[in-house]
């Protein structure tokens, strides 16, 4: 790899780490941030010729049901 490509990949790696920190449970833009992070990881893997290591989105609690944008415990309605 040439120097310019290595420098650009290093910058992209830094941006990916920042983006990963935005994928937090309960954040208002978690879906967007998750997609953005994985897109950046995919772009990095294309230029670095390696397999992408995608970030996993935190799952919501299993004992909650989402209804009309409010969280309610299952069985307590």
ABEGO torsion letter per residue (X at the ends): XBAAAAAAAAAAAAAAAAAAAABBBGBAAAAAAAAAAAAAAAAAAAAAGBBBBBBBBBBBBAABBBBGGBBBBBGBX
